[in-house]
Amino acid sequence: HATDRGCTAPGCSMPGYLAEVHHVDEWAHGGHTNIDKLTFACPAHHRLIKPGGWTTRKRKDGTTEWLPPPHLPIKPATNTYHHPEKMLPPQ
């Protein structure tokens, strides 16, 4: 909870206490339960992660990037809703 604070899907405001743990490298497809490859997804967004649908990946800075399915003209994005400090200009 300390890292993600809530669902990592772009724009989602679901707090971490109501989210599900998502394996970025799909556990069901041979991925390991690696603490650095876990993230939060609310139940609604978690259901969107599937072959041919949305996918996720960890960026070098540790944030989770959501990648849309090929048929959607949307760029990959992260969620800053739970991290307002990232929206502040550098001092």
HUGI-V741617 format. One record per pair of residues at least 12 apart in sequence whose ideal C-beta (glycine too) atoms are under 6 Angstrom apart, sorted by sequence separation. I is the first residue (numbers start at 0). J is the second residue. D is the distance in Angstrom with one decimal. If there is no record, write none. Layout:
<<I | J | D> <I | J | D>>
//
This chain:
<<6 | 18 | 4.9> <24 | 36 | 5.2> <53 | 65 | 5.9> <54 | 66 | 4.8> <23 | 36 | 4.4> <64 | 77 | 5.4> <0 | 15 | 4.3> <23 | 38 | 5.9> <62 | 77 | 4.7> <52 | 68 | 5.1> <20 | 37 | 5.5> <21 | 38 | 5.2> <21 | 40 | 4.3> <18 | 39 | 3.9> <19 | 40 | 5.8> <18 | 41 | 5.0> <15 | 39 | 5.2> <21 | 45 | 5.9> <38 | 63 | 4.2> <19 | 45 | 5.1> <13 | 41 | 3.7> <11 | 41 | 5.8> <7 | 38 | 4.9> <7 | 39 | 5.6> <23 | 55 | 5.2> <6 | 39 | 5.4> <11 | 44 | 6.0> <6 | 40 | 5.6> <23 | 57 | 5.4> <3 | 38 | 5.7> <6 | 41 | 4.0> <3 | 39 | 4.5> <8 | 44 | 3.9> <6 | 44 | 5.7> <7 | 63 | 4.0> <9 | 65 | 5.8> <8 | 65 | 5.6> <9 | 76 | 4.1> <12 | 80 | 5.4> <9 | 78 | 5.0> <8 | 78 | 6.0> <7 | 78 | 5.0> <5 | 81 | 4.1> <4 | 81 | 3.7>>
//
